[in-house]
């Protein structure tokens, strides 16, 4: 994916949670951002790969990442969220 879309990889490397096939990217900041937006571990693994980071993912703990571009928190965990956001 890094080779197919170097600009996307560069944005991910800069800390942006870019839109990908899995839930977890941020195309806009949520208006009600008291709770972090939910994201999948599939997204987190793909995003870490784009950044050339080790796939250090815990299935027990929640990991919160803040999008550098939108300042939106996204919570990645193995548990399903209580609600479903249609935002990307």
Buried (B, 14 or more C-beta within 10 A) or exposed (E): EBEEEEEBBBBBEEEBBBEBEBBBBBEEBBEEEEEBBBBBBBBBBBBBBBBEEEEEBEEEEEBEBBBBBBEBBBBBBEEEBEEEEEEB
